Amino acid sequence: MPRQHSEKFNKFRIQVRNFVENELEPASREVEKNAEIPESLVNRMREIGLFGLSIPKEYGGVGLTTLEEVIIYEEITRTNACYRSRIGTSNGIGSMGILYDGTEEQKKKYLPAIAKGDCTAAFAMTEADSGSDAANISTSAELIREGWVLNGAKQFITNAAAADLFTVLAVTDSEKRTRGGVTAFAVEKDVPGLYIGPADTKMGLKGSHTHELIFKDCRVLKENVIGGMDQLGQGFKTAMRVLDKGRMSIGACALGASQKVMELCIEHFKKFGVSKPNQAVSFELANMATKIYAARQMLYDAASMRDAGHNVTTQSSMVKVFCTEMASQIASKAMDIFAMAGSLTDSRFEIFFRDVRLYRIYEGTSEIQRIIIARDLLK
Ligand SMILES: Cc1cc2nc3c(=O)[nH]c(=O)nc-3n(C[C@H](O)[C@H](O)[C@H](O)COP(=O)(O)OP(=O)(O)OC[C@H]3O[C@@H](n4cnc5c(N)ncnc54)[C@H](O)[C@@H]3O)c2cc1C
C-alpha cells in the first residue's frame, strides 16, 4: 500500500524534485569539473529550506518527520551526491547533537541560523588513529579558569571549510573515556587555535570537501559543552544517537542514487539497445527493481519506527549496510549494461559510479554496521 503523506509534504516533494531536475542536475557536470557548488545554487537551497529539513519548526526549520526526511533525501540524491552532502551535515551529524542534548540556550542560539543555511554545521569525530574505532579518539579538552583548551587533530571532516560551527568530540577524562570521559563541544569556526587544512582530493563527491581540523591550544568557552556541564562526559552517547539517524539518511541517499541509476539503464536500453542478449539485461533490471523495492520498504519501516519513538540502532545499521551495498552492486551491473558509454566522463552515470562507493565508508563502514547488528543478535 502506498503511504499517505500530507498535501503540504507532497507539494514540497514535487518542489524538490523539480529543483533537482531543472537546476541541480543541469549544473552537475560543471560542479564536478570545478569541484565547487556555485553560491547561487546554495542560495536556492537556502530559499527552499533544504538546510532546515530536520530542524523543528519552533527553531525555524521545516520540521519533517524522519520518514519525510528520508524521502526528500531520495529525491536530492537522484543527482550529484555532493549537493546532499552540502546540506547533509547541517541537517544531520553537525546539528543533531545540539537538538538532542543541547541546552535550550544553545538550541535558540544555533538552530535557527542552521535552519536558514546562514550557519553551516559540521561534525568532527574521526582522527588518524581512530576511524572505525571511534572510542579511541585522542583529541583532548582540558578545563582551565577561562574555559576549555582543546588539543589534537581530526580528519576527513565534511564541509569543514564552509562550516561556521563544529560538533567536536574530545576526551575530558582519559580514565573513563567512552564511559563518561568523552564530551561533545559546539566549537565556532573563529575560536583561537582552530586551523583548517587543505581539501582532500578524493575519487568521488568532487563538489563536497573533507579537511583536516587542527586544535592547537584551541580556546572554547565553558558554556560550549553541548548540554552544559550536566552533559560533561556524555558526548560519546550523543554521537551514537546522532549516527543512528545519520545512517538511515545515508541509506536513503544510496537508495535515491540506485533508483536513478536504474532509470538511466532503462532509458539507455530502450533508446540504444545493447549488445548483450535482451533477456540478460532485462533480468538485471528486474533484479535492480526487486532490491530497490526491498530497500525502500526497509528504510520506510525503520524511519517510521523512529518516528514512533523506538530505538532504531540495529535497524539503522541494517538500512545503511543493505542500501549502500545495494547501490554499489547496482552501479556495477549498470556499468555492464552501459559498457564503454557508462565510463565516458560526460555520461550522467559515471559520477554515480564513483560516488556511491563512498556511502559504504562514512558514518561507519559496512563492517562496523555488521558488528552493531551482530552485537544486538548475540546479546
Ligand atoms: C566522504 C567522506 C566524508 C567523511 N566525513 C566525515 C565527517 O564529516 N566527520 C567525521 O568525523 N568523519 C568523516 N569521515 C570519516 C569516516 O567516518 C571514516 O572514514 C570511517 O569511519 C572509517 O574510518 P577509516 O577511514 O579511518 O577506516 P579504518 O577504521 O581504518 O578501517 C579500515 C578498514 O578496516 C575495517 N575495520 C575497522 N575496524 C574493524 C573491526 N573491528 N572489524 C572488522 N573490520 C574493521 C573497516 O571496515 C575498513 O574496511 C568521512 C569519510 C568519507 C569517506
The ligand as an SDF file (V2000), in Angstrom:
LIG
                    3D

 53 58  0  0  0  0  0  0  0  0999 V2000
   33.3660   11.1890    2.0180 C   0  0  0  0  0  0  0  0  0  0  0  0
   33.6710   11.0540    3.4760 C   0  0  0  0  0  0  0  0  0  0  0  0
   33.2210   12.0140    4.3520 C   0  0  0  0  0  0  0  0  0  0  0  0
   33.5120   11.9230    5.7170 C   0  0  0  0  0  0  0  0  0  0  0  0
   33.0630   12.9030    6.5790 N   0  0  0  0  0  0  0  0  0  0  0  0
   33.3460   12.8210    7.9050 C   0  0  0  0  0  0  0  0  0  0  0  0
   32.8960   13.8400    8.8220 C   0  0  0  0  0  0  0  0  0  0  0  0
   32.2200   14.8000    8.4340 O   0  0  0  0  0  0  0  0  0  0  0  0
   33.2300   13.7310   10.1250 N   0  0  0  0  0  0  0  0  0  0  0  0
   33.9550   12.6870   10.6140 C   0  0  0  0  0  0  0  0  0  0  0  0
   34.2040   12.6530   11.8140 O   0  0  0  0  0  0  0  0  0  0  0  0
   34.3970   11.6980    9.7710 N   0  0  0  0  0  0  0  0  0  0  0  0
   34.1120   11.7440    8.4440 C   0  0  0  0  0  0  0  0  0  0  0  0
   34.5470   10.7590    7.5730 N   0  0  0  0  0  0  0  0  0  0  0  0
   35.4010    9.7050    8.0840 C   0  0  0  0  0  0  0  0  0  0  0  0
   34.6870    8.3520    8.1860 C   0  0  0  0  0  0  0  0  0  0  0  0
   33.7480    8.3600    9.2140 O   0  0  0  0  0  0  0  0  0  0  0  0
   35.7780    7.2800    8.3540 C   0  0  0  0  0  0  0  0  0  0  0  0
   36.4900    7.2250    7.1340 O   0  0  0  0  0  0  0  0  0  0  0  0
   35.1770    5.9130    8.6880 C   0  0  0  0  0  0  0  0  0  0  0  0
   34.6510    5.8940    9.9810 O   0  0  0  0  0  0  0  0  0  0  0  0
   36.2270    4.7980    8.5490 C   0  0  0  0  0  0  0  0  0  0  0  0
   37.3880    5.1180    9.2080 O   0  0  0  0  0  0  0  0  0  0  0  0
   38.8150    4.9800    8.4600 P   0  0  0  0  0  0  0  0  0  0  0  0
   38.6980    5.6050    7.1230 O   0  0  0  0  0  0  0  0  0  0  0  0
   39.8420    5.5060    9.3950 O   0  0  0  0  0  0  0  0  0  0  0  0
   38.9990    3.4280    8.2260 O   0  0  0  0  0  0  0  0  0  0  0  0
   39.5020    2.3370    9.2880 P   0  0  0  0  0  0  0  0  0  0  0  0
   38.7770    2.4930   10.5590 O   0  0  0  0  0  0  0  0  0  0  0  0
   40.9860    2.3980    9.3360 O   0  0  0  0  0  0  0  0  0  0  0  0
   39.0520    0.9930    8.6030 O   0  0  0  0  0  0  0  0  0  0  0  0
   39.7940    0.3330    7.5710 C   0  0  0  0  0  0  0  0  0  0  0  0
   39.0860   -0.9790    7.2440 C   0  0  0  0  0  0  0  0  0  0  0  0
   39.0910   -1.8360    8.4000 O   0  0  0  0  0  0  0  0  0  0  0  0
   37.7540   -2.2530    8.6990 C   0  0  0  0  0  0  0  0  0  0  0  0
   37.6170   -2.3920   10.1560 N   0  0  0  0  0  0  0  0  0  0  0  0
   37.9640   -1.4960   11.0910 C   0  0  0  0  0  0  0  0  0  0  0  0
   37.6730   -1.9780   12.3170 N   0  0  0  0  0  0  0  0  0  0  0  0
   37.1210   -3.2150   12.1340 C   0  0  0  0  0  0  0  0  0  0  0  0
   36.6140   -4.2190   13.0170 C   0  0  0  0  0  0  0  0  0  0  0  0
   36.6090   -4.0410   14.3390 N   0  0  0  0  0  0  0  0  0  0  0  0
   36.1450   -5.3470   12.4730 N   0  0  0  0  0  0  0  0  0  0  0  0
   36.1190   -5.5480   11.1220 C   0  0  0  0  0  0  0  0  0  0  0  0
   36.6040   -4.6250   10.2370 N   0  0  0  0  0  0  0  0  0  0  0  0
   37.0900   -3.4740   10.7470 C   0  0  0  0  0  0  0  0  0  0  0  0
   36.8760   -1.1220    8.1730 C   0  0  0  0  0  0  0  0  0  0  0  0
   35.5580   -1.5790    7.9540 O   0  0  0  0  0  0  0  0  0  0  0  0
   37.6080   -0.7790    6.8810 C   0  0  0  0  0  0  0  0  0  0  0  0
   37.2620   -1.7080    5.8810 O   0  0  0  0  0  0  0  0  0  0  0  0
   34.2590   10.8320    6.2110 C   0  0  0  0  0  0  0  0  0  0  0  0
   34.6940    9.8320    5.3040 C   0  0  0  0  0  0  0  0  0  0  0  0
   34.3900    9.9340    3.9590 C   0  0  0  0  0  0  0  0  0  0  0  0
   34.8520    8.8540    3.0220 C   0  0  0  0  0  0  0  0  0  0  0  0
  1  2  1  0
  2  3  1  0
  2 52  2  0
  3  4  2  0
  4  5  1  0
  4 50  1  0
  5  6  2  0
  6  7  1  0
  6 13  1  0
  7  8  2  0
  7  9  1  0
  9 10  1  0
 10 11  2  0
 10 12  1  0
 12 13  2  0
 13 14  1  0
 14 15  1  0
 14 50  1  0
 15 16  1  0
 16 17  1  0
 16 18  1  0
 18 19  1  0
 18 20  1  0
 20 21  1  0
 20 22  1  0
 22 23  1  0
 23 24  1  0
 24 25  2  0
 24 26  1  0
 24 27  1  0
 27 28  1  0
 28 29  2  0
 28 30  1  0
 28 31  1  0
 31 32  1  0
 32 33  1  0
 33 34  1  0
 33 48  1  0
 34 35  1  0
 35 36  1  0
 35 46  1  0
 36 37  1  0
 36 45  1  0
 37 38  2  0
 38 39  1  0
 39 40  1  0
 39 45  2  0
 40 41  1  0
 40 42  2  0
 42 43  1  0
 43 44  2  0
 44 45  1  0
 46 47  1  0
 46 48  1  0
 48 49  1  0
 50 51  2  0
 51 52  1  0
 52 53  1  0
M  END
$$$$
